[in-house]
């Protein structure tokens, strides 16, 4: 496999290999770091390509957590756990779980260009973090895919202010001339919606942990019962265990 610096040479300006598994540089004026990481260990180790737009999309009124949708996600949303923004394109909405907010901003942010790129790169994830915007994809990718990932991240980062402005204009036009929502009031609504996404994500994670614990407990109990039944079956009633032969 090529070294990370060799993979991003020509993609990032001022590229510098800051560690054996990562390279930092700039793309379209954005500070970007590409990381080739392993998640898990041993037989469960999974390689990932991470593209970080450092310091980008860090705001208290926006949350983006977009991942390939699974049947478990669909079931949890049907049960009222979690947030799934419907963007309006069936192929995209069926392929991705858009746990994000505010909804009116997210719908405008994920335009046709971004949706098409995400569909072509699936599976991948898009997440806002305290460190910036993360685009992640399973496996260590080649130069062509890396270029597409970095370009996608730049589109999203550059599109965020425009999406907010468009959503604000639409919100103001919906209020009509009799009622006017203030800029401060609208901003507070957006912060509350973003916080709601966080709360629902935490609740969903807690529920999954609880289900996992119950399942593990049930399996342990089942194994114990089978073991006890086995001992009872092998006992002759006199306290002597019946010998078994091949």
Secondary structure, 3 states (H helix, E strand, C coil): CCCHHHHHECCEEEEEEEECCEEEEEECCEEEEEEEEEECCHHHCEEEEEEEEECCCCCCCCEEEEEECCHHHHHHHHCCCCCCCCCCCHHHHHHEEEEEECHHHHHHHCCHHHHHHHHHHCCCEEEEECCEEEEEEECCCCHHHHHHHHHHHHHHHHHHHHHHHHHHHHHHHHHCCCCCCCHHHHHHHHHHHHHHHHHHHHHHHHHHHHHHHHHHHHHHHHHHHHHHHHHHHCECCCCCECCCCC
